[in-house]
Amino acid sequence: MSVTKKTNIILFSGDYDKAMAAYIIANGAAAYDHEVTIFHTFWGLNALRKDGHVAVKKNFMEKLFGKMMPRGAEKMGLSKMNYAGFGPKMIKDVMKKHNAMPLPDLIEMAQEQEVNLVACTMTMDLLGLRKEELLEDIEYAGVAAYLGEAEDGNVNLFI
């Protein structure tokens, strides 16, 4: 009898390079038949945001958060050497030369491999994010659901 291994990742960071690392690990684990969950909370939710503006009703503070946070994975900055937005352009150019997949493609691959992409509902409420603003085919849950997954996890990472 084979036991399914579980990999759980909390993606807290909104940095492009850290989100890439989370998705590379998730895709690798899924390729090795792990059941994988990425729990996106706080700035990690930016990886799940749609690129374009979505018209939803928000209060002043929610609109402010929405304007300050990047829309979508492609617009996330780097954790180091961001250089007012020039750093991500440089790293993406280097990645292209080395045939490395960009973050949006890694997210798509994760969805194809049935990685559970979960948006933290409490953080969505705090930041004023609506389901309409996030990618299709993701799940929504709170911390209790994550803890239930993590309790049975063979690998648990915080990125």
CORFEN-V659861 format. One record per backbone hydrogen bond with DSSP energy under -1.0 kcal/mol. CO is the residue of the C=O (numbers start at 1). NH is the residue of the N-H. Records with the same first field share a line. If there is no record, write none. Layout:
CO: NH  NH
This chain:
5: 35
6: 154  155
7: 37
8: 157
9: 39
10: 159
11: 41
15: 19
16: 20
17: 21
18: 22
19: 23
20: 24
21: 25
22: 26
23: 27
24: 28
25: 29
26: 30
27: 31
28: 32
29: 34
30: 33
35: 7
36: 116
37: 9
38: 118
39: 11
40: 120
41: 44
42: 45
43: 46
44: 47
45: 48
48: 135
59: 63
60: 64
61: 65
62: 66
63: 67
64: 68
65: 69
70: 72
72: 75
73: 76
77: 16
82: 87
83: 86
86: 90
87: 91
88: 92
89: 93
90: 94
91: 95
92: 96
93: 97
94: 98
95: 100
96: 99
102: 106
103: 107
104: 108
105: 109
106: 110
107: 111
108: 112
109: 113
110: 115
111: 114
116: 38
117: 139
118: 40
119: 141
120: 124
121: 125
122: 126
123: 127
124: 128  129
130: 133
131: 134
133: 50
139: 119
141: 121
142: 146
143: 147
144: 148
145: 149
146: 150
147: 151
150: 153
155: 8
157: 10
